[in-house]
Every structure is written in C-alpha cells, then in structure tokens.
Amino acid sequence: MRIDLAEQLMESASPSTEAISEQMKIVRTRMSNVESGLSRLVEADAAHQMVREALSAKA
C-alpha cells in the first residue's frame, strides 16, 4: 500500500530524472543501513506514536 502511494505521489509530482536518481540513492543507503544493522525498521503505528510523543513534548 505504501509503495502504491509513493508511486502515485511521484507520478503526480512529475519529478525530474535527477530527483528520482537522488531519491534512489537515499533508498539504497537506507536499505543498506537496515541490512547492516545500522538502522532498524519501526512499525508504522509505533513510528506515528513516537512522532506524536515528540510533538507533545515540544508543546
């Protein structure tokens, strides 16, 4: 579902080839970080909760 949304956003934004290339570099880096253990995946619900808590702490 997220991939479909991302594709729809990309299509509607009409990004340049250069912009897509730069985004793919970021994606590859993030994937590599997860695979090597430098980063960890977080479930969407948990990520949203962390963002809500961080925003509440700033209020």
Buried (B, 14 or more C-beta within 10 A) or exposed (E): EEEEEEEEEEEEEEBEEEEEEEEEEEEEEEEEEEEEEEEEEEEEEEEEEEEEEEEEEEE
